[in-house]
Amino acid sequence: MPTKKGVYAKSVYKEPGPIRTDEDPFHSMMERFNIAADILELESGFYDYLCKPTHIHITSNPVVMDDGNVKVFEGFRVIHNDVLGPSKGGIRYAPDVNLSEVKALAAWMTWKCAVVNVPFGGAKGGVTCNPRKMSPGELERLTRRYTSGLMEVFGPEKDIPAPDMNTNEQIMAWILDTYAMHARHTNTAIVTGKPIALGGSRGRVEATGRGVMTTTLAAMERIGMKPFTSTVAVQGFGNVGSIAAKLLREQGCKVVAVSDVSGGYYNADGLDIIKMIEYSRANGFSLDGYRDADLISNDELLTLDVDVLVPAAKEDQITVKNAHDIKAKIIAEGANGPTSPEADDILNEKGTLVVPDILANAGGVTVSYFEWVQDRHGYFWTLDRVNRRLDFMMREAFDTVYDTAEKHDVSLRIGAYVLAVDKVASALRLRGIYA
Ligand code: GLU
């Protein structure tokens, strides 16, 4: 039975998880989920079902390091939900990966897939390690051990991994090979974001950045902004940030600032993004030492007087500490969870149009879906076909989120959550609860 509006969702959520601060990603996810659940008057049992992961796997991964010593790395795979289809989501390698973060990221995958109408559930994996301090051989052994520990979890019809922070095509290739060795046959649909030579899709590498570009342009159209007269700042110069910057530049925007772990780079006349991508690649994926720009801090980048801000680095970058100082009219979230719920309130008050992560960065999983479809057909699409279909799905998702937000008089973020939670809850109602 539906519960009274505005009451149940808030009172039922008592599970704080291992860490709970204002900047805990799972808490951030739950804050938005609660608002959507209230608006939808979600049944209490469904509320409990949808906010909890269906499975949590924690693995211990011993690796023989190059110096001969054994080091053990903790690995996670969280399946948040598989109501709409097999669970889907990337694997990240980083020193601060923890269960609460992976749980949040898995839930975001569920909502993201629902927003863009991709028939997948949500999952996420992670290994607590510092890939920058590991050799290719150590990374390969870690990846293979992690994959073999999850043989019963992964599967083309069950749970399909992909790249995320600090993981790439090569790591996906090792996952494919390890899975194939254990399964005694090769099924390329086991993982997405792999090299084209192993059944990867054209356009997958650029897909997340391309989706950020498409949704940014859609947002600009809604508020009468033109790319040719717009300035952009991009936080993060990894796969998502660098491609988003390059494509927005191609659309006519002036990208005046970008940043990576080495700091921020600013040029009021516009940065040469192609040159910066080449520089970063040749410099161990770092902009450190890049000369044709003024150096600024990451905080300065976020509060620059620009039209569009693309946070494409990591979680909790826009918080109560800096939200008041943000001047951009549009924020397009290339990263997952870059804005805290408290910062959302400040930005809404100021009238900033935030294109939320579960919409703005969904281009990656959308082309992962195309990759999985192509692998299962054994028939591969042209780049043009991939990009056209991606553009269509991102535009359609943007319009549906926009309409949902207008209907409920809420932000695009809450509109996206309402759309996603409603879609998954409706599917669950149809399936029923197996007794
Ligand atoms: N890691 C990406 C994301 O957060 C892509 C996931 C996928 O392609 O499955 O959306």
Residues whose N, C-alpha, C, O or C-beta is under 5 A from the ligand:
A	BS01	LIG	K88 G89 G90 I160 A162 P163 D164 N361 G364 V365 S368
